[in-house]
Amino acid sequence: MQFATGYTINGSDIMKEFPIKKLKTTTSQCEEVVHNRHKEKLAEEIWKANVAMVLDDVIENSDTFVLPTRSRSSEIYMKEVKDENFKKARRKRKWKDVDFLASNFTGAQMMFRYQNAGVFKEKPIYVDTPRRKKIVARLNAGKSYYG
């Protein structure tokens, strides 16, 4: 399966403009926490842990996370795909691990919704294998996402 990865980022990309000098921590404290003496690495690890908590909360509790983007609205949520749309996607090998009878012909995809010039647009978020397995297990248990 091919993924559209034109919008990928990593921790070092996010931390490029972060004011590291304002962190009131010593290099020995950084070494103690993340086993690296650089403050940039500490900031990256904190950011990664927060993103992981948000993704897990969206998956496990079917929550919608509203991003703090001031005037423009943006959020991360789980979108359900049902009935004919599910069948079409399944024929193309998506949700091959989902038991279609237990899930009632329903799949779920994590999405990023944002506002651009007053119009809402959506982009899929591709998660790692353990999180994808959590989504599949939830669907196979007959639970549904709403959002």
C-alpha positions as CSV (number, residue, x, y, z in Angstrom):
1,M,0.0,0.0,0.0
2,Q,1.3,3.4,-0.9
3,F,0.9,6.4,1.5
4,A,0.6,10.1,0.6
5,T,3.5,11.4,2.6
6,G,3.7,15.0,1.2
7,Y,2.8,16.4,4.6
8,T,5.2,14.5,6.9
9,I,7.1,16.2,9.7
10,N,9.4,15.0,12.5
11,G,10.5,16.3,15.8
12,S,13.6,18.2,14.6
13,D,11.5,20.0,12.0
14,I,9.1,21.2,14.7
15,M,11.8,22.3,17.0
16,K,13.8,24.4,14.5
17,E,12.1,27.6,15.6
18,F,11.6,26.6,19.2
19,P,13.5,29.0,21.6
20,I,15.8,26.4,23.3
21,K,17.6,29.0,25.2
22,K,14.5,29.7,27.3
23,L,14.5,26.1,28.7
24,K,15.6,26.3,32.3
25,T,17.3,23.0,32.5
26,T,20.9,21.8,32.7
27,T,22.6,19.4,30.4
28,S,22.9,16.9,33.3
29,Q,19.1,17.1,33.8
30,C,18.7,16.4,30.0
31,E,21.1,13.5,30.3
32,E,19.1,12.1,33.2
33,V,15.7,12.3,31.4
34,V,16.5,11.5,27.8
35,H,20.0,10.1,28.0
36,N,21.3,12.9,25.8
37,R,22.9,16.2,26.9
38,H,21.2,18.4,24.2
39,K,18.2,20.5,25.1
40,E,16.9,20.1,21.6
41,K,16.6,16.4,22.1
42,L,14.7,16.9,25.3
43,A,12.2,19.3,23.6
44,E,11.8,16.7,20.7
45,E,11.0,13.9,23.2
46,I,8.5,16.0,25.1
47,W,6.8,16.9,21.8
48,K,6.7,13.3,20.6
49,A,5.2,12.1,23.9
50,N,2.5,14.8,23.7
51,V,1.6,13.8,20.1
52,A,1.5,10.1,21.2
53,M,-0.9,11.0,24.0
54,V,-3.2,12.9,21.6
55,L,-3.2,10.1,19.0
56,D,-3.9,7.5,21.7
57,D,-6.7,9.5,23.2
58,V,-8.3,10.0,19.8
59,I,-8.1,6.2,19.1
60,E,-9.1,4.9,22.5
61,N,-11.8,7.4,23.5
62,S,-13.1,8.5,20.1
63,D,-12.2,12.1,21.1
64,T,-11.7,15.0,18.7
65,F,-8.6,17.0,19.5
66,V,-9.0,20.7,18.6
67,L,-5.6,22.2,17.8
68,P,-4.8,25.6,19.2
69,T,-4.5,27.4,15.9
70,R,-6.1,30.8,16.8
71,S,-8.5,32.0,14.2
72,R,-8.4,29.0,11.9
73,S,-10.2,25.9,13.0
74,S,-8.3,22.6,12.9
75,E,-8.7,19.2,14.6
76,I,-7.7,15.6,14.6
77,Y,-10.5,13.0,14.8
78,M,-11.5,9.5,13.7
79,K,-13.7,9.4,10.6
80,E,-15.9,6.3,10.0
81,V,-16.3,4.9,6.6
82,K,-19.4,2.8,6.1
83,D,-21.4,0.7,3.7
84,E,-20.6,1.2,0.0
85,N,-17.5,3.4,0.7
86,F,-16.2,0.7,3.1
87,K,-16.8,-2.0,0.4
88,K,-14.9,0.0,-2.2
89,A,-12.0,0.7,0.0
90,R,-11.9,-3.0,1.1
91,R,-11.7,-4.1,-2.5
92,K,-8.6,-1.9,-2.8
93,R,-7.1,-3.8,0.2
94,K,-7.8,-1.2,2.8
95,W,-9.0,-2.5,6.2
96,K,-8.1,-6.1,5.2
97,D,-7.7,-7.0,8.9
98,V,-11.2,-5.7,9.8
99,D,-13.9,-8.3,10.3
100,F,-16.6,-6.8,8.1
101,L,-19.4,-8.6,9.9
102,A,-18.3,-7.7,13.4
103,S,-17.7,-4.1,12.4
104,N,-21.0,-3.9,10.5
105,F,-19.2,-2.9,7.2
106,T,-17.4,0.0,8.9
107,G,-13.8,1.2,8.8
108,A,-12.1,4.1,10.5
109,Q,-9.4,6.5,9.4
110,M,-7.7,9.2,11.5
111,M,-8.1,12.6,9.9
112,F,-6.7,16.1,10.1
113,R,-9.4,18.7,9.3
114,Y,-8.4,22.3,8.8
115,Q,-9.9,25.5,7.6
116,N,-8.4,27.2,4.5
117,A,-10.0,30.4,3.2
118,G,-13.3,29.5,5.0
119,V,-13.5,26.0,3.5
120,F,-12.8,22.9,5.5
121,K,-10.3,20.4,4.0
122,E,-9.3,16.9,5.3
123,K,-6.1,15.0,5.1
124,P,-5.7,11.4,6.3
125,I,-3.2,10.7,9.2
126,Y,-1.3,7.4,8.8
127,V,-0.4,6.0,12.2
128,D,2.2,3.4,13.1
129,T,1.4,-0.4,13.2
130,P,0.6,-0.7,16.9
131,R,-1.9,2.2,16.7
132,R,-3.4,0.8,13.5
133,K,-3.9,-2.6,15.3
134,K,-5.7,-0.8,18.2
135,I,-8.1,0.7,15.7
136,V,-8.7,-2.6,14.0
137,A,-9.2,-4.3,17.4
138,R,-11.7,-1.7,18.4
139,L,-13.6,-2.1,15.1
140,N,-13.5,-5.9,15.3
141,A,-15.0,-5.6,18.8
142,G,-18.0,-3.9,17.3
143,K,-17.2,-0.5,18.7
144,S,-17.8,2.5,16.6
145,Y,-16.2,6.0,16.2
146,Y,-18.2,9.1,16.2
147,G,-16.9,12.6,15.5
